[in-house]
Amino acid sequence: MKTTTTTLLLSIMLACFTRGIAQDVIYTQFYANPLYLNPALAGAKLDQRITFNYRNQWPSLKKGYVSYSATWDEQFNKIAGALGVIANADIGGGGIYNRFSVHGIYSYRLQASHYIVLNAAMQAGYMQYRLDWNKLIFYDQIDINTGNIEPTREYMPPKLNTGNVDFSAGLLGGFKESFYLGIAVNHLSRPDMAFYEGSSNRLKMRWTIHSGILIDFFQGMDGSDLRNFSISPNVVYVQQGSFHQLNIGMYANTYPIVGGLWLRHTFGNPDAVIALIGIQQKDYKLGYSFDYTISRLTIKSGGAHEISFAWMFRKHIDPNRFHKMGNPSF
């Protein structure tokens, strides 16, 4: 198992910084990390919102992939839209390969009619990759007779930190606070994150399409009362380079508990069955989800654990001018 783990992690690390096929982390609790899913979700709830997300992928490998995210967003009447900030950190292989980013967002809101709301957002920021060369062990370092670790003949990149500006955009539409459809494209500028001079490692653009409906059984198509029983079927499609992912599932809310069940398919094979449980109150929410791996990687990898927490600070927004967008909490 130790040999398998080492081989897997080295393969992932080397592929990321030598072959230019790195891809973004995809959080399971999409709407609990709204700005990561689509920058146009900034201000969708009108109130001030702060979120924190933690994802631990492949925990059984001990040095898998751990991700953190923190966001803030708020709607402002004077600018007819919302502002947002999102910070992300990904720690790969126990700190061998790390990514950090921070972005600012402006989302313009158009109340097209009493029932139709449109958001259009731009996101700009900085992304940095860092490689801890001293934590890497190459095949030529291992003495197969003694097991000793010898110096490698691989040469260290001229720079172990690389960064660049990064831009993204998103659109979101809502109808009657119940139906929503969004599209986002990240890494429009395709930042070059190569460590070696004379080589290129440009990030592929990440395309996201998400849609769903919020069905409130007590208020028809309103969904504004958390205490009502409601369900929300959803679909999320993500594409980045040759990587494709389709997520289909449903949330059910019976106050104060929210539950969810999803299937994630990567087109090559079914990837995971996802179960979610959350607690939702007027001013905060807490969620936990587990990705049960059903692909060839199997559950021996440990699947993935994800935790989300959010605070909502209520503020007065003219209801005749703006309407909230209905979308799931997790």
C-alpha positions as CSV (number, residue, x, y, z in Angstrom):
1,M,0.0,0.0,0.0
2,K,2.9,2.4,0.8
3,T,4.4,1.8,-2.6
4,T,1.1,2.3,-4.4
5,T,0.5,5.5,-2.5
6,T,3.9,6.9,-3.3
7,T,3.6,6.0,-7.0
8,L,0.2,7.6,-7.2
9,L,1.2,10.8,-5.5
10,L,4.3,11.2,-7.6
11,S,2.4,10.6,-10.7
12,I,-0.1,13.3,-9.8
13,M,2.6,15.8,-8.8
14,L,4.7,15.3,-11.8
15,A,1.8,15.4,-14.2
16,C,0.7,18.7,-12.7
17,F,3.9,20.7,-13.2
18,T,5.6,19.0,-16.2
19,R,2.7,18.1,-18.6
20,G,0.3,21.0,-18.0
21,I,-2.8,18.9,-17.3
22,A,-3.7,20.3,-13.9
23,Q,-7.4,20.7,-13.2
24,D,-9.3,22.6,-10.6
25,V,-10.8,21.0,-7.5
26,I,-14.5,20.5,-7.8
27,Y,-16.4,20.9,-4.5
28,T,-19.2,18.5,-3.8
29,Q,-21.4,21.0,-1.9
30,F,-21.7,23.3,-4.9
31,Y,-24.1,25.9,-3.6
32,A,-22.4,26.0,-0.1
33,N,-19.4,27.4,-2.0
34,P,-21.4,29.6,-4.4
35,L,-18.7,32.0,-5.7
36,Y,-16.5,29.0,-6.6
37,L,-19.3,27.5,-8.6
38,N,-20.2,30.7,-10.4
39,P,-19.1,34.3,-9.7
40,A,-22.6,35.4,-10.8
41,L,-24.0,33.8,-7.6
42,A,-22.5,36.8,-5.7
43,G,-25.4,38.7,-4.1
44,A,-27.9,36.0,-5.2
45,K,-29.3,35.9,-1.7
46,L,-29.2,39.8,-1.3
47,D,-27.9,39.5,2.3
48,Q,-24.3,39.7,3.4
49,R,-22.8,36.1,3.4
50,I,-19.6,34.6,4.6
51,T,-18.8,31.0,3.8
52,F,-16.0,28.5,4.7
53,N,-15.4,25.2,3.0
54,Y,-13.0,22.3,3.7
55,R,-12.5,19.2,1.4
56,N,-10.3,16.2,2.2
57,Q,-9.9,14.0,-0.9
58,W,-8.4,10.5,-0.6
59,P,-7.8,10.6,3.2
60,S,-6.7,6.9,3.3
61,L,-3.7,7.8,1.3
62,K,-2.5,10.0,4.2
63,K,-1.1,12.6,1.8
64,G,-4.0,13.1,-0.6
65,Y,-5.5,16.4,-1.5
66,V,-6.8,18.9,0.9
67,S,-8.6,22.1,-0.1
68,Y,-9.9,25.2,1.7
69,S,-12.1,28.0,0.6
70,A,-13.4,31.2,2.2
71,T,-15.8,33.8,0.6
72,W,-17.6,37.0,1.3
73,D,-20.4,38.6,-0.8
74,E,-23.0,41.2,-0.4
75,Q,-25.6,43.1,-2.5
76,F,-25.5,46.9,-2.6
77,N,-28.3,49.1,-3.8
78,K,-26.1,51.9,-4.9
79,I,-24.1,49.9,-7.4
80,A,-27.0,47.8,-8.6
81,G,-25.1,44.7,-7.9
82,A,-22.9,42.7,-5.5
83,L,-19.3,42.6,-4.5
84,G,-17.5,39.4,-3.5
85,V,-14.1,38.0,-2.5
86,I,-13.0,34.4,-2.7
87,A,-9.7,32.9,-1.4
88,N,-8.7,29.3,-2.1
89,A,-5.9,27.0,-1.0
90,D,-5.1,23.5,-2.3
91,I,-2.5,21.3,-0.5
92,G,-1.4,18.3,-2.6
93,G,0.7,15.4,-1.5
94,G,1.2,16.7,2.1
95,G,2.5,20.0,0.8
96,I,4.5,18.9,-2.2
97,Y,2.3,20.8,-4.7
98,N,0.3,23.7,-3.5
99,R,-2.0,26.3,-5.1
100,F,-3.2,29.6,-3.6
101,S,-5.5,32.2,-5.1
102,V,-7.5,35.3,-4.2
103,H,-10.1,37.0,-6.5
104,G,-12.5,39.9,-6.3
105,I,-15.9,39.8,-7.9
106,Y,-18.5,42.4,-9.2
107,S,-21.9,41.0,-10.1
108,Y,-24.4,43.3,-11.9
109,R,-28.0,42.5,-11.2
110,L,-30.8,43.2,-13.6
111,Q,-34.4,42.8,-12.4
112,A,-35.8,42.1,-15.9
113,S,-39.4,41.7,-14.7
114,H,-41.2,41.0,-11.5
115,Y,-40.3,37.3,-11.9
116,I,-37.1,37.3,-13.9
117,V,-33.7,38.2,-12.4
118,L,-30.4,38.2,-14.3
119,N,-26.8,38.4,-12.9
120,A,-23.7,39.0,-14.9
121,A,-20.3,38.9,-13.1
122,M,-16.6,39.5,-13.7
123,Q,-13.9,38.0,-11.5
124,A,-10.2,39.0,-11.4
125,G,-7.4,38.0,-9.1
126,Y,-4.1,36.3,-8.7
127,M,-3.2,32.6,-8.6
128,Q,0.1,31.1,-7.3
129,Y,1.6,27.6,-7.5
130,R,4.3,26.5,-5.1
131,L,6.5,23.3,-5.3
132,D,8.4,21.9,-2.3
133,W,11.2,20.2,-4.2
134,N,12.7,18.7,-1.0
135,K,9.6,16.6,-0.4
136,L,9.8,14.8,-3.8
137,I,11.4,11.4,-4.1
138,F,12.3,10.2,-7.7
139,Y,12.8,6.7,-8.8
140,D,16.5,7.1,-9.3
141,Q,16.9,8.0,-5.6
142,I,15.8,4.6,-4.3
143,D,18.5,1.9,-3.9
144,I,16.5,-1.3,-4.7
145,N,19.1,-3.4,-2.7
146,T,19.2,-1.4,0.6
147,G,16.1,0.9,0.3
148,N,18.3,3.9,1.0
149,I,17.5,7.3,-0.5
150,E,20.3,8.7,-2.6
151,P,20.6,12.1,-4.4
152,T,18.6,12.4,-7.5
153,R,19.9,13.2,-11.0
154,E,16.8,15.3,-11.7
155,Y,17.5,19.0,-11.8
156,M,15.5,21.4,-9.8
157,P,13.3,24.0,-11.6
158,P,14.8,27.5,-11.7
159,K,11.8,28.7,-9.8
160,L,9.7,26.9,-7.2
161,N,7.0,29.6,-7.0
162,T,5.0,30.8,-10.0
163,G,2.0,33.0,-10.4
164,N,-0.1,35.0,-12.7
165,V,-3.3,37.1,-13.0
166,D,-6.5,35.2,-13.5
167,F,-9.9,36.2,-14.9
168,S,-13.3,34.5,-14.9
169,A,-16.9,35.4,-15.8
170,G,-20.4,34.1,-15.1
171,L,-24.1,34.5,-16.0
172,L,-27.1,33.5,-13.9
173,G,-30.8,33.7,-14.4
174,G,-33.7,33.1,-12.0
175,F,-37.4,32.8,-12.5
176,K,-40.0,33.2,-9.6
177,E,-37.3,32.5,-7.0
178,S,-37.6,28.8,-8.0
179,F,-35.9,28.0,-11.3
180,Y,-32.3,28.9,-11.9
181,L,-29.8,28.4,-14.7
182,G,-26.2,29.5,-14.7
183,I,-23.0,29.3,-16.8
184,A,-19.5,30.2,-15.7
185,V,-16.0,30.1,-17.4
186,N,-12.9,30.3,-15.2
187,H,-9.3,31.0,-16.3
188,L,-10.3,33.1,-19.3
189,S,-6.7,34.4,-19.5
190,R,-5.3,30.8,-19.2
191,P,-2.5,31.7,-16.8
192,D,0.9,30.1,-17.4
193,M,2.0,28.2,-14.3
194,A,5.2,26.5,-15.6
195,F,8.1,26.0,-13.2
196,Y,10.6,25.3,-16.0
197,E,11.9,28.0,-18.3
198,G,11.2,27.5,-22.0
199,S,8.1,25.4,-21.2
200,S,4.4,26.3,-20.9
201,N,1.8,25.0,-18.5
202,R,-1.3,27.0,-19.2
203,L,-4.5,26.2,-17.3
204,K,-7.4,25.1,-19.3
205,M,-10.5,27.1,-19.1
206,R,-13.1,25.5,-16.7
207,W,-16.7,25.6,-18.0
208,T,-19.6,25.1,-15.6
209,I,-23.3,24.8,-16.4
210,H,-25.7,24.4,-13.5
211,S,-29.4,24.4,-13.2
212,G,-32.2,23.3,-10.9
213,I,-35.6,24.0,-9.5
214,L,-36.8,24.6,-6.0
215,I,-40.2,23.1,-5.3
216,D,-41.9,24.3,-2.1
217,F,-44.9,22.0,-1.4
218,F,-46.6,24.6,0.9
219,Q,-46.0,27.8,-1.0
220,G,-46.1,26.5,-4.5
221,M,-43.1,28.1,-6.2
222,D,-41.9,30.5,-3.5
223,G,-39.3,28.8,-1.4
224,S,-38.7,31.8,0.9
225,D,-39.7,30.0,4.1
226,L,-37.1,27.5,5.4
227,R,-39.6,25.8,7.6
228,N,-41.6,24.5,4.6
229,F,-40.9,21.1,3.2
230,S,-39.2,21.4,-0.2
231,I,-37.2,19.4,-2.7
232,S,-34.7,20.6,-5.3
233,P,-33.5,18.4,-8.2
234,N,-30.3,19.8,-9.8
235,V,-27.7,19.1,-12.4
236,V,-24.1,20.4,-12.6
237,Y,-21.8,19.9,-15.6
238,V,-18.1,20.8,-15.5
239,Q,-15.6,20.6,-18.3
240,Q,-11.9,21.5,-18.2
241,G,-9.8,20.4,-21.1
242,S,-10.4,16.7,-21.7
243,F,-11.9,16.3,-18.2
244,H,-15.8,16.1,-18.1
245,Q,-17.9,15.7,-15.0
246,L,-21.7,15.4,-14.7
247,N,-23.5,15.6,-11.3
248,I,-27.2,14.7,-11.0
249,G,-29.0,14.8,-7.7
250,M,-31.6,16.1,-5.3
251,Y,-31.9,18.0,-2.1
252,A,-34.7,17.7,0.4
253,N,-35.5,20.2,3.1
254,T,-37.5,19.4,6.2
255,Y,-36.6,22.1,8.7
256,P,-34.0,22.3,10.1
257,I,-32.5,19.3,8.3
258,V,-31.4,19.2,4.7
259,G,-30.4,16.0,3.0
260,G,-29.0,15.3,-0.4
261,L,-28.1,12.4,-2.7
262,W,-26.0,12.7,-5.9
263,L,-24.3,10.7,-8.6
264,R,-21.1,12.0,-10.1
265,H,-20.2,10.6,-13.5
266,T,-16.9,11.4,-15.3
267,F,-18.1,10.0,-18.7
268,G,-15.2,7.4,-18.6
269,N,-16.9,5.7,-15.7
270,P,-19.2,6.4,-12.8
271,D,-17.1,8.1,-10.1
272,A,-19.0,8.5,-6.9
273,V,-22.2,8.4,-5.0
274,I,-22.5,11.4,-2.7
275,A,-24.6,11.7,0.5
276,L,-25.1,15.0,2.3
277,I,-26.6,16.1,5.6
278,G,-27.0,19.7,6.8
279,I,-28.5,21.9,9.4
280,Q,-30.0,25.2,8.2
281,Q,-31.2,28.1,10.3
282,K,-32.1,31.7,9.3
283,D,-28.6,33.1,10.1
284,Y,-26.3,30.1,9.6
285,K,-25.9,26.7,8.1
286,L,-23.6,23.7,8.5
287,G,-23.2,20.8,6.1
288,Y,-21.3,17.6,5.8
289,S,-21.0,15.4,2.7
290,F,-19.2,12.2,1.8
291,D,-18.1,11.0,-1.6
292,Y,-18.3,7.2,-1.8
293,T,-15.9,6.2,-4.6
294,I,-17.4,3.6,-7.0
295,S,-14.8,4.1,-9.8
296,R,-11.8,1.8,-10.3
297,L,-9.9,3.8,-7.6
298,T,-12.4,2.1,-5.2
299,I,-13.3,3.2,-1.6
300,K,-9.8,2.2,-0.4
301,S,-8.8,5.7,-1.3
302,G,-11.1,7.0,1.5
303,G,-13.4,8.8,-0.8
304,A,-13.8,12.5,0.1
305,H,-15.1,14.4,3.1
306,E,-16.4,17.9,2.9
307,I,-17.6,20.4,5.5
308,S,-19.2,23.7,4.9
309,F,-20.3,26.6,7.2
310,A,-21.9,29.9,6.4
311,W,-23.2,33.0,8.2
312,M,-25.9,35.1,6.7
313,F,-26.3,38.7,8.0
314,R,-29.7,40.0,7.1
315,K,-30.0,43.5,5.5
316,H,-32.8,45.5,4.1
317,I,-33.1,45.4,0.3
318,D,-36.0,47.0,-1.4
319,P,-38.3,44.1,-2.3
320,N,-39.9,46.1,-5.1
321,R,-36.5,46.6,-6.8
322,F,-34.7,43.3,-6.2
323,H,-35.8,39.7,-5.6
324,K,-33.8,36.8,-4.2
325,M,-32.7,34.0,-6.4
326,G,-33.9,30.6,-5.3
327,N,-31.1,28.0,-5.2
328,P,-30.1,25.2,-2.8
329,S,-28.0,25.9,0.3
330,F,-25.6,23.0,-0.2
